[in-house]
Amino acid sequence: MPRLRYRTRSLRKIQKRTPGGHRTVHYEKKGTNLYRCAICGRPLFGVPRNPREVPRSSRRPERPYGGYLCAECLRKELITAVIVKYAPNIREKVLGV
C-alpha cells in the first residue's frame, strides 16, 4: 500500500527499473492541458499552460471573453448579437416601411 501522500489521482505512476533489476513505482505530477474555447473546443492562443508562473497582466488576452472564447467564436457571437438587437431597425430603414 502506498503512503498516504501518494494516494491521489493527481499523481501519475511511472514504472522505473532499478540497477538491481527490480521495478519500483515513482510518482510525478500530471501535466496540465491546454485551455480550450468554450464553443468550438479549439486551443486558445495567448493563454499560458501555467498562468500562475506568468505576470497577471499577460495571463490572457485583453479582449472581451479573452481566455474563454477564441477570436473567431467571439466575432461570430458579436455579429449575431448585433444582428438580433438591430435587425428590426435595419429592416425598417431598408424597406422604408
JOUR-V671184 format. One record per residue. N is the residue number from 1. RES is the residue in one small letter. SS is DSSP state (H for helix, E for strand, L for the rest). D_FIRST is the distance of its C-alpha to the first C-alpha in Angstrom with 2 decimals. Layout:
BEGIN
n = {N N}
res = {RES RES}
ss = {SS SS}
d_first = {D_FIRST D_FIRST}
END
This chain:
BEGIN
n = {1 2 3 4 5 6 7 8 9 10 11 12 13 14 15 16 17 18 19 20 21 22 23 24 25 26 27 28 29 30 31 32 33 34 35 36 37 38 39 40 41 42 43 44 45 46 47 48 49 50 51 52 53 54 55 56 57 58 59 60 61 62 63 64 65 66 67 68 69 70 71 72 73 74 75 76 77 78 79 80 81 82 83 84 85 86 87 88 89 90 91 92 93 94 95 96 97}
res = {m p r l r y r t r s l r k i q k r t p g g h r t v h y e k k g t n l y r c a i c g r p l f g v p r n p r e v p r s s r r p e r p y g g y l c a e c l r k e l i t a v i v k y a p n i r e k v l g v}
ss = {L L L H H H L L L L E E E E E E E L L L L L E E E E E E E L L L L L L E L L L L L L E L L L L L L L H H H L L H H H L L L L L L L L L L L L H H H H H H H H H H H H H H H H H H H H H H H H H L L}
d_first = {0.00 3.82 6.61 8.80 11.41 9.72 8.95 12.59 14.85 17.18 15.28 15.78 13.57 15.77 15.58 17.41 19.14 19.61 23.03 21.92 21.16 17.38 15.46 12.85 11.51 13.55 13.78 17.27 19.15 20.80 24.56 26.97 29.38 33.13 34.94 36.97 40.21 39.98 42.76 42.60 39.04 40.23 38.61 40.38 42.25 42.49 39.12 36.59 32.92 31.91 34.76 33.64 34.39 37.96 40.81 41.33 44.69 43.36 40.25 42.04 45.54 48.23 49.70 49.21 45.88 44.75 41.03 41.07 43.69 44.90 48.56 49.80 48.33 49.62 53.05 53.10 52.08 54.73 57.41 56.69 56.69 60.06 61.49 60.45 61.89 65.13 65.87 68.41 70.38 70.40 71.56 74.41 75.58 75.51 77.25 79.62 79.21}
END
